Amino acid sequence: MLIEVRDTRLYVDRRGPEDAPPLLFLHGGPGAGSYDFMSFQGDRLSQQLQVIGVDQRGVQQSDPLTGPVTEHDVIADFEALRETLGLETWSILGHSYGGRLAVRYAVMHPEAVTKVMFENPGWDMVLATDTLLKAALPLLPGVEIPPHTGPATKQMWDERIALLGRLGDRRKEIYLGPETKSLALPSDTELPEEIQSRAARFSDEITRTADFAESPLPLFAKITQPALLIKGEHDPATSPEEIARFQSDVPRGTYYFAEGAGHFVHAEQPETFTKLITDFMLTPAGRRVVDSRSDPATS
């Protein structure tokens, strides 16, 4: 359904009992939308949770963008949506680029966010694109990663995404584990092209902003909520440096290494993912229910 929030309408997919603990899903991309995640996890997680998938402003089934957008705009939308839905607090789950938004939201509004979860986040855009391109280089003979120093820029992002674009249909290979190479994303065939194409406008706008240049890593120490990081063994987005910072800086952080999975743990290992998130959500704050696994990349 479309819900009016601030100066736009957001598409919201709300599932599960209204008296169950609420969980907001923050999709990645930038501009990927919530359709795929809700297709794989909406019904599963809503057995014990109230799951809220939202397409960020201008994305997928939300109203198209009519002007610029910043990460602070998106977070303000989340807060306005929470108030509109009549929720005092909720927990948040950020996938990929959505992990950046989850850090910002948790730190900016600690009174509204109970717990924060990350699935293969792209936190620092320089580190994340470095890691992505290193994963892609075996499929791009002769290509070198364009050098970059300093914070992220739109030019850096565009150059690096253009290189990934050279993979064509093989791009999916770097995102998936060896046992799930045939995984298909439902949005590719179930949503009209006009709706899917809105991602490009959102990405173009968000990557122009000062928000995008900022690394959220210095904010880790300010995350006061219990936090869970889920990292797929074959995920190409979250760098070893970011994992180490999470483990050292997040006061109440728990790390889970998903052996065999890639970037989409929620789709590649759906039962495991549902249990991880549900157990983390339902366990009282202060108790750990997820065993940290050893990641060879950070050992």
Residue, then its C-alpha position, 0 to 999 in steps of 0.5 A: m500500500l502507498i502511505e503518505v509520508r512528508d512530501t511523497r508516498l512510500y510503498v509499504d509491505r506490512r506483514g505479521p501480527e500487529d502486536a508482534p515486535p516490529l522490524l523495518f527492512l532497509h533495502g540496498g542498491p542504492g535504489a534496489g527496493s524491498y520486493d525481493f527481500m519480502s518475497f524471500q523473507g516476508d512470510r517467513l519472518s512474519q510468523q513471529l515478527q511484524v515485518i515492514g518492507v518499504d521502498q525508499r522515496g522514488v524507488q520501485q513502487s513508491d512515488p517517483l522522485t521529483g527532486p534531489v534526495t539525501e540519506h538524511d531525507v530517507i531517514a526522516d522518511f523512516e521516522a515519519l513512517r514510524e509515527t504514521l504507523g503508530l509504533e513507539t519503537w522498532s528494530i531495523l535491518g539493513h542489507s547492502y547499501g541499506g547498512r549505511l542507512a541503518v547505522r545513521y538511523a540507529v545513531m540519530h534516533p536511538e530512542a526509536v531503534t531497539k535493535v539493529m541488524f546488518e546483512n552484508p552491508g556496504w558501509d564505506m563506499v570506497l572500501a565496499t567498491d574496492t572489495l566488489l572490484k577485487a571480486a570481479l577482476p578474475l572475470l575482467p582480464g586486463v582491468e585494474i581498479p581505478p586508484h582513489t584516495g580520500p572520501a567517496t565521490k560520484q566520479m569514483w562511484d560511476e567509474r567503478i560501477a561502470l567497470l562492474g557493468r562490463l560483467g553483463d549477465r555474469r555480474k551475478e556470479i560474484y554475488l552468489g555462493p557456489e551452491t546458489k549460482s542459479l538463484a533468480l531475483p523475483s523483481d527481475t521478472e515480476l515487476p514492470e521495467e518502468i518501476q525497476s528503472r527508478a533505481a537509476r534516478f535514485s542512485d544518481e541523486i544520492t551519489r551526488t550528495a555530501d552524505f554519500a561521501e561520508s564514511p559511517l565507520p566513525l559512528f560505530a562506537k555510538i551504536t548503543q543498541p544490540a547489533l548483529l552483523i551477518k556476513g556471507e562467506h562469498d559476499p563481495a561487498t563487506s570488506p575485512e576492514e569494515i568487519a574488523r571495525f564492527q568487531s572492535d568498535v560496536p559496543r554490543g555487536t555480535y558477528y555471524f559468518a554465514e558459511g557458503a552464502g554470498h550477498f543474499v543470505h536471506a535468499e540463499q539460506p532462508e531458513t538460517f536467516t529467518k532463525l538468526i533474525t527472529d532469535f536476535m529480535l526475540t531475545p531480551a537485550g543483553r543476552r547473546v543468542v547468535d554464536s560468532r563464527s570465525d571468518p578466515a578473512t579477518s583471522 
